[in-house]
Structures are given as C-alpha cells and as structure tokens.
Amino acid sequence: MSEAPRYDVVRNDEEQYSLWEAGRELPAGWHREGTSGTREECVAHIDRVWTDIRPRSVRTRQQTARA
C-alpha cells in the first residue's frame, strides 16, 4: 500500500489559498503558508483560516470606499 501524497497550503499575494503537492516548485506569485499534511488536513486548515474569499485588493478597495 502506498503512502498518501503530502500537500502544502500555499497563498498568493492576494491572500487566496490553495493546495500544492509537497516538494514541487511553486508557480510565480505563490508562497508556502507553513501548513502541510494530507489533502484532508490541508483543506480543513484552509476552511478554518480563509473566511473571506475576496481577494485582498477587493477588500482594501471596499474598505477605502466606506471610509
């Protein structure tokens, strides 16, 4: 029986999250967030921390418009 693949939680500059297979080179603009594990563990982590799925630039623009 083979071992389940490991994943890293990654985040881009717009604070959007995704999974990336551990050990693979990341595409430009993405950074390892520091969490790794099984797919299920990583998805659970993303569900906990990514509560506002709007890109950072949209959140900032909307906050500025309200001020």
Secondary structure, DSSP 4 states (H G I P E B T S, - for coil): -PPPPPEEEEEETT--EEEEETTSPPPTTEEEEEEEE-HHHHHHHHHHH----S-HHHHHHHHHHH-
